[in-house]
Amino acid sequence: MEHNFCVFYKNDRLSFGWIREVKKNKFFIVPVTGKEFSCPQSRIEYSWKAKIFSEAKEAINYLNEKIPSLETKSKEIDLQTIHELCEPDRPYTIKQLATDFLDEPEDEWSQSALFFALKNNPLLFKEKKDSFVARSSEEIEKFKNDEIRVREKKRREENEQLWAELLLKGKRPQIESEEKDHWDHFIYRINQYLIYFEDSQEKAYFESLFKCNRKESIEIERLFIGFLNRLGFKLSWGQLLIQRSGLSIKTTPEEREEIETLSSLTTTINSEPTSIDLRFLPTFTVDSEGTKDFDDAISFEQKSNGSTLYVHISNVDSFISSSSALFKRVEQNISSLYTLKKIYHMFPMELSENLFSLIEQRDRSVMTFEIEFDQSHLIQSSKIYRSIINVDKNLTYTSIDQAIEENRDIWPQVWDICETLRATRFENGALEVDREEAILDISDPAYIQIEGIRKNTPASLMIQELAVTANHIAAKFCRENGTLALFRNQPPYKIVEHVENNVKPMLRDVIFKPATIDLESEGHAALGLDCYLQVTSPIRRFSDLICQKIIFQQIDKGECGFERDQILEWAKRCETISKKLTQLERTLSNHWKIKYLAQNREKLFQTRFLRTLRKGKNLFNIIPLQLTVAADFPADPDNETTSIKILEINTDLDQVIIQKAEMNESSSPGTSNLT
């Protein structure tokens, strides 16, 4: 093949050249345009003999003279007639076709023209190794359709390239009526890309199209959200994160039908004969102000030899079958999501805030934990059963704190019992950690307010302790009956050495692994309990609903009611999704806190040092916001708190850079005194 002319592909087009030399299976080609290059034989599409030339320039000049006539001759070849006369499915070499159909079959330039015609017009013939096969009518039709699809794909890509360029310039593309369907689908794909993001099959395409390969993930999210907002599709970063969480927000027709059936019930009293009527007991719920999904209530009886305390949990099991569409919905959601702007209920709101909620003056079916205490407030016995209650009043933490302080009604006695229960757990190694939470008012997003710090009070601690006690009793019931359940286990924790005796540790002072969900009970170190599960919030947590179902099945039929593999699958899903939703709640809360800092960046804030990270940065807690930020400056060993100011802040990227305030800035105008 040395000193032959050849055809090869360059930039997806057929190009001509002269093979100057063949050496060790490498072909050194001089193209008609450009520099000489080497390539393997596989890149050469076709070659034919050339007369002897003394140098490459002479060969290329001759080739350039011949190319126009070759191209003209190739266009004159009647491929349609050749196709009609060829036998179907039979491969033909160029020489065979030339022999059968060309006037000068031995002329190499005529053969080259035939090859060029076949390559440039692939509709009638398909190439198969070194030969060509006439396409059938079906293959020709398919080829035409494929060609249309290729052209349409190219046209759509060109449109999307243009639209991306306009969006990056802050302009809105003008969409012609024939392009509207494509445009709508383009926007839909952008939205789907944002939802699936790292897992999106179009991640590389969109990040290349919009030239954002080197941007941080949050920058890319903000960029595309900005596009959608400018186009009139209202989407916030928080809404995107909630969409990405996979929560079912809209109801399906099947779910809606089940909701309507349940809502048509005049009462939620279940007709099962095992239900005990406890409507004679004074019964109350105690929750934060504004709560509507009441899932637990309390009754209390003082007796001569002690007392009886009843913890009632909304009976969801009796109304939601594990084969129902609503069950599948909550199996998907796993938990309710609580954000500053909105509550995303695990169940549809018609159920969580109405039918299943223990609303005052309504008969309700519940799971009751009846707990007998002696005069020293120690548990003597307990039992679990279905019952019917009617809540007298939905009370708040504030009203109960006041009743405890004023020594009114049943609440001082209930609080005394809970203090004894807490003390017993602490003797068993329970971890008492101060948890504080900033309360933000975002009713006016342009003027965010800090309403205060939410701390534990006797009322909140009392309800927490009763929930822990009921959950512990439920776990013991399952363990003693050998019933599989979603146990929450936590291995032993470690308190860092610098915490003094009798000083309540903060979270930063404790090293512990998070609790896990398993089918066997291994104890919960942080709660000081030998076994634990959660069953007290079946309206809000899927794991609690499953445990409620398991316990009722054990009571009714002496069996678990679910296969081990199914419970194990739920355990893994509950653990994974619950962590994601907890992180999402924290991320959204921190976003509003950073917005508050941006609105008040001229102020000084008090911080408390938490710990030093591996890379040398120090973590500080901005006290009025309970927001953790990293900083380069060291902690002040002589002071418990450090005043800081905001150096830089970017609410789009949730980035905050703080700086230690100078002594003379502590009384400057605008200084924040919130601590």
C-alpha positions in Angstrom: 0.0 0.0 0.0 3.0 2.3 0.1 2.7 5.2 -2.3 -1.0 4.5 -2.7 -3.7 7.2 -2.6 -6.2 6.7 0.3 -9.3 7.9 1.9 -9.6 8.2 5.7 -11.8 9.9 8.3 -10.8 13.2 9.8 -13.2 15.1 12.0 -16.1 12.8 10.9 -15.5 13.6 7.2 -13.8 11.6 4.5 -10.4 13.1 3.5 -7.9 12.3 0.9 -4.1 11.6 1.2 -1.0 9.8 0.0 0.7 7.0 1.8 4.3 8.0 1.8 5.6 5.1 3.8 4.6 1.9 5.6 6.8 1.0 8.6 6.1 -1.5 11.3 2.4 -1.6 10.6 2.3 2.2 10.8 1.1 4.2 7.8 2.7 7.6 7.3 0.1 9.7 5.4 0.5 13.1 3.7 -3.0 14.6 3.7 -4.2 17.1 1.0 -4.4 19.6 3.9 -2.4 19.6 7.1 0.7 17.9 8.3 1.9 14.4 7.8 0.7 11.9 10.4 1.0 8.2 11.2 -1.9 5.9 11.9 -2.8 2.1 11.9 -4.3 0.5 8.9 -7.7 0.4 10.6 -8.1 4.1 10.1 -7.7 3.9 6.3 -11.1 3.4 4.7 -9.9 2.7 1.1 -6.7 2.9 -1.0 -5.8 2.6 -4.6 -2.7 2.6 -6.7 -0.9 5.7 -7.7 1.8 6.3 -10.2 5.3 6.8 -8.9 6.0 10.2 -7.5 9.5 11.5 -6.6 8.2 13.5 -3.6 5.1 14.0 -1.6 4.4 17.5 -2.9 4.1 16.1 -6.4 1.7 13.4 -5.3 -0.5 15.8 -3.4 -0.7 18.2 -6.4 -1.7 15.4 -8.6 -4.3 14.2 -6.1 -5.8 17.7 -5.8 -6.2 17.8 -9.6 -8.0 14.5 -9.6 -10.3 15.0 -6.6 -12.9 17.3 -8.4 -13.4 14.8 -11.3 -13.6 11.9 -8.8 -16.3 13.7 -6.8 -18.2 14.5 -10.0 -18.0 10.9 -11.2 -19.2 9.6 -7.8 -22.3 11.8 -8.1 -23.0 10.4 -11.6 -23.1 6.8 -10.5 -26.6 5.4 -10.6 -26.7 3.7 -7.1 -30.5 3.3 -7.3 -30.2 1.0 -10.4 -27.2 -0.8 -8.9 -29.2 -1.5 -5.8 -32.2 -2.8 -7.7 -29.9 -5.3 -9.7 -28.0 -6.5 -6.6 -28.9 -9.7 -4.9 -30.2 -9.0 -1.3 -28.0 -10.1 1.6 -25.1 -10.8 -0.8 -21.8 -8.9 0.0 -20.1 -7.2 -2.9 -16.5 -5.9 -3.0 -15.8 -2.7 -4.8 -14.1 -4.6 -7.6 -17.2 -6.9 -8.0 -19.6 -3.9 -8.2 -17.2 -2.2 -10.6 -17.1 -5.3 -12.8 -20.8 -5.6 -12.9 -21.9 -1.9 -13.2 -19.1 0.4 -14.3 -18.1 1.3 -17.8 -14.4 1.2 -16.9 -14.3 -1.5 -14.3 -10.5 -1.8 -14.1 -9.9 1.9 -13.7 -8.8 2.5 -10.1 -10.1 6.1 -10.1 -13.5 4.8 -11.2 -13.5 2.3 -8.4 -12.5 5.0 -6.0 -15.5 7.1 -7.3 -17.8 4.1 -6.7 -16.4 3.7 -3.1 -16.9 7.5 -2.5 -20.5 7.3 -3.8 -21.3 4.3 -1.5 -19.8 5.9 1.6 -21.5 9.3 1.1 -24.9 7.7 0.3 -25.5 4.9 2.9 -29.2 4.7 2.3 -29.2 1.9 -0.2 -26.1 -0.1 0.8 -24.6 -1.0 4.2 -20.9 -1.6 4.7 -19.8 -5.0 6.0 -16.1 -5.3 6.5 -14.5 -4.8 3.0 -17.8 -5.2 1.1 -21.2 -3.6 0.6 -24.6 -5.3 1.0 -27.8 -4.0 -0.6 -30.4 -3.0 2.1 -33.8 -4.5 2.1 -36.9 -2.2 1.9 -37.4 -2.6 5.6 -33.8 -1.7 6.3 -34.1 1.4 4.1 -37.2 2.5 6.0 -35.5 2.0 9.3 -32.4 3.8 8.1 -34.6 6.8 7.0 -36.3 6.9 10.4 -32.9 6.7 12.2 -31.7 9.5 10.0 -34.7 11.6 11.0 -34.0 10.8 14.7 -30.3 11.8 14.4 -31.2 15.1 12.7 -33.9 15.7 15.3 -31.4 15.0 18.1 -28.9 17.3 16.6 -31.5 20.0 16.2 -32.6 19.6 19.8 -29.0 19.7 21.1 -28.4 22.9 19.1 -31.6 24.4 20.6 -30.5 23.5 24.1 -27.1 24.9 23.5 -28.6 28.2 22.5 -31.0 28.2 25.4 -28.2 27.5 27.9 -26.2 30.4 26.5 -29.1 32.8 26.8 -29.9 31.7 30.4 -26.3 32.1 31.4 -26.5 35.7 30.1 -29.6 36.3 32.2 -31.9 36.3 29.2 -35.1 34.4 28.7 -35.2 32.4 25.4 -37.9 33.2 23.0 -39.7 30.0 22.3 -41.5 29.4 19.0 -44.8 27.5 19.2 -43.3 24.4 17.4 -40.5 24.3 20.1 -42.8 24.6 23.2 -43.0 20.9 23.8 -39.2 20.6 23.6 -38.8 23.6 25.9 -41.2 22.2 28.5 -39.4 18.9 28.5 -36.0 20.7 28.8 -37.2 22.5 31.9 -38.7 19.2 33.3 -35.3 17.5 32.8 -33.5 20.4 34.6 -35.9 19.9 37.5 -35.3 16.2 37.5 -31.5 16.7 37.3 -31.7 19.0 40.4 -33.8 16.4 42.3 -31.5 13.4 41.6 -28.4 15.6 41.2 -25.3 13.4 41.9 -27.3 10.3 40.8 -28.8 12.0 37.7 -28.0 10.3 34.4 -27.8 13.8 32.8 -25.4 15.3 35.4 -22.4 15.4 33.0 -24.6 16.7 30.2 -26.1 19.6 32.1 -22.9 20.6 33.9 -21.1 20.7 30.5 -24.0 22.5 28.8 -24.0 25.2 31.5 -20.2 25.3 31.9 -20.3 24.5 35.6 -18.0 21.5 35.9 -15.7 23.2 38.4 -18.3 24.7 40.7 -19.2 23.4 44.1 -22.4 21.4 44.4 -24.3 24.1 46.2 -23.3 26.7 43.6 -24.6 24.4 40.9 -27.9 24.0 42.7 -28.3 27.8 43.2 -27.4 28.4 39.5 -30.2 26.1 38.2 -32.7 27.3 40.9 -32.0 30.8 39.7 -32.7 29.8 36.1 -36.0 28.2 37.1 -37.1 31.2 39.2 -36.3 33.7 36.4 -38.5 31.6 34.1 -41.4 31.7 36.5 -41.0 28.3 38.1 -41.0 29.1 41.8 -38.5 26.8 43.6 -36.4 27.6 46.7 -33.3 25.7 47.8 -35.3 24.3 50.8 -38.1 23.1 48.5 -35.5 21.4 46.3 -34.0 19.6 49.3 -37.5 18.5 50.4 -38.3 17.2 46.9 -34.9 15.4 46.9 -35.8 13.7 50.2 -38.3 11.5 48.5 -41.2 12.5 50.8 -44.6 11.7 49.3 -46.4 15.1 49.5 -49.2 14.8 47.0 -51.8 12.0 47.6 -52.5 9.4 44.9 -56.1 8.5 43.9 -55.9 5.3 45.9 -54.7 7.1 49.0 -57.4 9.7 48.5 -60.1 7.0 48.4 -58.8 5.5 51.6 -58.7 8.9 53.3 -62.3 9.6 52.4 -63.4 6.2 53.7 -61.6 6.7 57.0 -62.8 10.3 57.3 -66.4 9.2 56.8 -66.2 7.3 60.1 -68.2 9.1 62.8 -65.8 7.9 65.5 -62.4 6.3 65.6 -63.5 3.8 68.3 -62.5 0.4 67.1 -65.0 -2.4 67.5 -62.5 -5.0 68.6 -63.7 -6.7 71.8 -60.3 -6.3 73.5 -60.7 -2.5 73.8 -61.3 -1.3 77.4 -63.5 1.8 77.9 -61.4 4.4 79.8 -63.5 7.4 78.9 -64.3 7.9 82.6 -60.7 8.8 83.3 -59.7 12.5 83.2 -57.2 12.5 80.3 -54.9 15.2 78.9 -52.4 15.8 76.1 -49.3 18.0 76.8 -47.5 19.5 73.8 -45.9 22.6 72.4 -48.2 25.5 71.5 -49.5 25.1 67.9 -49.3 21.3 67.9 -52.2 19.7 66.1 -51.0 16.1 65.7 -51.5 14.9 69.3 -50.3 11.3 69.4 -50.0 10.7 73.2 -52.1 11.5 76.3 -51.9 11.0 80.1 -54.3 9.9 82.8 -53.5 9.6 86.5 -55.1 8.1 89.5 -53.9 8.6 93.1 -54.4 5.6 95.3 -53.9 4.9 99.0 -51.0 2.6 98.4 -49.5 4.4 95.4 -50.7 5.6 92.0 -51.6 4.5 88.5 -50.4 6.4 85.5 -51.8 5.8 82.0 -49.9 6.7 78.9 -52.2 6.6 75.9 -50.8 6.4 72.3 -53.0 7.0 69.2 -54.1 3.6 67.8 -53.1 3.9 64.1 -52.7 0.2 63.6 -56.4 -0.6 63.7 -57.1 1.7 60.8 -54.1 1.3 58.5 -53.7 -2.2 57.0 -50.2 -3.1 56.0 -51.6 -3.8 52.5 -53.2 -0.4 52.1 -52.0 2.5 49.9 -51.6 4.7 53.0 -49.3 2.2 54.6 -47.1 2.1 51.5 -47.1 5.9 51.6 -45.8 6.1 55.2 -43.4 3.2 54.4 -41.9 5.6 51.8 -41.9 8.7 54.0 -40.6 7.0 57.2 -41.1 10.1 59.3 -42.8 13.5 59.5 -40.5 16.4 58.6 -40.6 19.5 60.7 -39.3 22.7 59.2 -39.6 26.4 60.2 -41.9 27.1 57.3 -44.1 24.0 57.2 -44.7 20.5 58.6 -44.6 17.7 56.1 -46.7 15.0 57.8 -45.9 11.3 57.4 -49.6 10.7 57.0 -51.8 13.1 55.1 -52.9 16.0 57.3 -56.6 14.9 57.3 -55.4 11.9 59.3 -52.5 13.2 61.3 -54.2 16.3 62.5 -57.8 15.0 62.7 -58.7 11.3 62.6 -55.6 10.0 64.4 -55.0 13.0 66.6 -56.1 12.8 70.2 -58.2 16.0 70.0 -60.1 17.1 73.1 -63.7 16.0 73.5 -63.4 13.3 70.8 -63.6 9.6 71.4 -60.4 7.9 70.3 -59.0 4.4 70.1 -55.5 4.1 71.7 -52.8 1.8 72.9 -52.7 2.2 76.6 -49.7 1.6 79.0 -51.1 1.2 82.5 -48.3 1.6 85.0 -48.7 0.9 88.7 -46.4 2.8 91.2 -45.8 2.3 94.9 -45.7 5.2 97.3 -42.0 5.6 96.5 -42.8 6.1 92.8 -41.2 2.9 91.8 -42.9 0.8 89.1 -44.6 -2.3 90.5 -46.3 -3.6 87.4 -47.4 -2.6 83.9 -49.6 -3.8 81.1 -50.4 -2.9 77.5 -53.9 -3.0 75.9 -56.3 -1.3 73.5 -58.6 1.2 75.1 -61.1 4.0 74.3 -60.4 7.4 75.7 -61.9 10.9 75.5 -59.3 13.7 76.1 -60.6 16.4 78.4 -58.2 19.1 77.3 -55.2 19.6 75.0 -52.7 21.4 77.3 -49.4 23.1 76.6 -46.0 22.9 78.3 -46.4 26.4 79.5 -49.6 25.7 81.3 -48.3 22.5 82.9 -45.0 24.2 84.0 -47.2 26.8 85.7 -49.4 24.1 87.4 -46.2 22.3 88.6 -44.8 25.5 90.0 -48.2 26.4 91.7 -48.6 22.8 93.0 -52.0 22.4 91.2 -54.0 19.5 90.0 -52.3 16.1 89.3 -49.2 17.6 87.7 -46.9 17.9 90.8 -47.5 14.2 91.5 -46.8 13.2 87.9 -43.7 15.3 87.9 -42.5 13.7 91.1 -42.9 10.2 89.5 -41.0 11.3 86.4 -38.2 12.7 88.5 -37.9 9.4 90.3 -37.9 7.6 86.9 -35.2 9.9 85.6 -33.1 9.5 88.7 -33.3 5.7 88.4 -32.1 5.9 84.8 -29.2 8.2 85.7 -28.1 5.8 88.4 -28.0 3.2 85.6 -25.7 5.4 83.5 -28.2 7.5 81.5 -26.6 10.5 79.9 -28.0 13.9 81.0 -27.0 16.4 78.4 -28.2 20.0 78.1 -29.9 20.5 74.7 -30.8 24.0 73.7 -32.6 25.2 70.5 -33.0 28.7 69.1 -36.6 29.6 68.3 -36.8 31.7 65.2 -39.7 33.7 63.9 -39.6 33.7 60.0 -43.1 35.1 59.5 -41.4 38.0 57.7 -38.3 36.4 56.0 -36.9 39.9 55.4 -36.8 40.5 59.1 -36.1 37.3 61.0 -36.4 37.4 64.8 -35.0 35.3 67.6 -37.8 34.6 70.0 -35.5 32.9 72.5 -33.8 29.6 73.4 -36.0 26.5 73.9 -34.7 24.7 76.9 -36.0 21.7 78.8 -38.6 22.5 81.5 -40.3 20.3 84.0 -43.3 19.8 81.6 -41.2 18.9 78.6 -38.9 16.6 80.7 -42.0 15.0 82.2 -43.5 14.1 78.8 -40.1 12.9 77.5 -39.8 10.7 80.6 -43.2 9.2 80.2 -42.5 8.4 76.5 -39.1 6.8 77.5 -40.9 4.8 80.1 -43.6 3.6 77.7 -41.1 2.7 75.1 -39.0 0.8 77.6 -42.1 -1.2 78.7 -42.9 -1.9 75.1 -39.3 -3.1 74.5 -39.5 -5.4 77.6 -42.8 -6.8 76.4 -41.3 -7.7 73.0 -38.1 -9.1 74.6 -40.0 -11.2 77.2 -42.3 -12.6 74.5 -39.4 -13.4 72.1 -41.0 -11.0 69.5 -39.0 -9.5 66.8 -39.2 -5.7 66.8 -37.4 -2.5 65.8 -35.2 -2.2 68.9 -33.0 1.0 69.2 -29.6 0.0 70.5 -26.7 2.3 71.6 -23.3 1.1 72.7 -21.6 2.7 75.8 -20.5 6.3 75.5 -17.4 8.1 76.9 -17.2 11.5 78.6 -14.0 13.4 77.9 -11.7 13.7 80.9 -11.9 17.4 81.5 -15.5 17.4 82.7 -15.6 17.8 86.4 -17.6 15.6 88.7 -21.2 16.7 89.3 -21.0 19.0 86.2 -23.6 18.2 83.6 -21.8 17.6 80.3 -22.6 19.3 77.0 -22.9 17.3 73.8 -19.3 18.5 72.9 -18.0 16.7 76.0 -19.4 13.3 75.0 -18.1 10.7 72.6 -20.7 8.3 71.5 -21.9 6.4 68.5 -25.5 7.1 67.3 -28.2 4.6 68.1 -29.0 1.9 65.6 -32.1 0.0 64.8 -31.9 -3.8 65.0 -34.1 -6.8 65.5 -32.4 -7.9 68.8 -32.3 -5.9 72.0 -28.8 -4.8 73.1 -29.6 -1.9 75.4 -29.4 1.8 75.1 -26.5 3.3 77.0 -27.4 7.0 76.7 -30.9 6.3 78.2 -29.6 3.9 80.9 -31.9 1.2 79.8 -31.4 -2.5 79.2 -33.8 -2.5 76.1 -35.6 0.2 74.1 -37.8 0.8 71.1 -40.1 3.5 70.0 -43.8 3.1 69.8 -45.1 6.5 71.2 -45.4 8.4 67.9 -47.1 6.2 65.3 -48.5 9.3 63.6 -45.0 10.8 63.1 -42.7 7.8 62.8 -43.0 4.7 60.7 -40.9 2.6 63.1 -43.4 3.4 65.9 -46.3 2.3 63.7 -44.6 -1.0 63.0 -43.8 -1.6 66.7 -47.4 -0.8 67.5 -48.6 -3.4 65.0 -46.2 -6.0 66.3 -47.3 -5.5 69.9 -51.0 -5.7 69.0 -50.3 -8.8 67.0 -48.5 -10.4 69.9 -51.4 -9.4 72.3 -54.1 -10.7 69.9 -52.5 -13.7 68.3 -49.3 -14.5 70.2 -47.1 -13.8 67.1 -45.2 -11.0 65.5 -47.2 -10.8 62.3 -44.3 -10.0 60.0 -41.5 -12.0 58.4 -38.0 -11.4 59.8 -36.6 -10.3 56.4 -39.4 -7.7 56.1 -38.7 -6.3 59.5 -35.0 -6.2 58.8 -35.6 -4.3 55.6 -37.8 -1.8 57.5 -35.1 -1.5 60.2 -32.4 -0.5 57.6 -34.8 1.9 55.8 -35.9 3.6 59.0 -32.4 4.1 60.1 -31.2 5.4 56.8 -34.1 7.7 56.0 -34.5 9.0 59.6 -30.9 10.2 59.5 -31.4 11.9 56.2 -34.5 13.7 57.4 -32.8 14.8 60.7 -29.9 16.2 58.7 -32.4 17.9 56.3 -34.2 19.6 59.3 -30.8 20.7 60.6 -29.7 22.0 57.2 -32.9 24.0 56.6 -32.8 25.4 60.2 -29.2 26.5 59.8 -30.0 28.2 56.5 -32.5 30.5 58.3 -30.0 31.1 61.0 -27.4 32.2 58.5 -30.0 34.5 56.9 -30.5 36.0 60.3 -26.7 36.6 60.6 -26.7 38.3 57.2 -29.5 40.6 58.3 -27.6 41.5 61.5 -24.0 41.3 60.3 -23.2 44.6 62.0 -23.8 43.1 65.4 -21.5 41.2 67.7 -22.4 37.8 68.9 -21.3 35.7 71.9 -19.9 32.3 71.1 -18.7 29.3 73.1 -15.8 27.1 72.1 -16.7 23.5 71.2 -13.7 21.7 70.0 -10.7 21.7 67.6 -11.0 19.9 64.3 -8.2 17.7 62.8 -7.2 20.4 60.3 -6.6 22.9 63.0 -9.8 25.0 62.8 -11.9 25.6 65.9 -15.6 25.1 66.2 -17.6 27.7 68.0 -21.3 27.8 68.9 -23.0 31.1 68.3 -25.0 31.1 71.5 -28.2 33.1 70.6 -28.7 31.0 67.4 -27.2 27.7 68.6 -25.3 27.6 65.3 -22.0 25.9 64.9 -19.3 27.6 62.8 -15.6 27.0 62.1 -13.0 29.7 62.6 -9.2 30.1 62.3 -8.7 32.0 65.5 -7.9 30.2 68.8 -10.3 29.8 71.7 -9.8 32.2 74.7 -8.7 30.0 77.6 -9.5 32.7 80.2 -13.1 33.3 79.2 -16.1 30.9 78.8 -17.4 32.9 75.8 -15.8 34.9 73.0 -17.3 37.9 71.2 -17.2 37.6 67.4 -18.3 39.6 64.4 -19.3 38.5 60.9 -16.5 39.1 58.5 -18.1 37.5 55.4 -21.3 35.8 54.7 -23.0 34.2 51.7 -26.6 33.1 52.2 -26.6 31.4 48.8 -23.8 29.1 49.7 -24.5 29.0 53.5 -21.0 30.2 54.2 -20.1 32.3 57.2 -16.6 33.6 58.1 -16.3 35.0 61.6 -13.6 37.0 63.3 -12.8 37.6 66.9 -14.1 41.0 68.0 -11.6 43.4 69.5 -12.0 44.6 73.1 -13.0 48.2 72.0 -15.8 46.7 69.8 -17.7 45.2 72.6 -19.7 48.3 73.2 -19.9 49.6 69.7 -23.3 50.5 68.2 -25.4 47.6 67.0 -23.7 45.1 69.4 -25.9 42.1 70.1 -26.5 41.4 73.7 -28.2 38.1 73.1 -26.5 35.2 74.9 
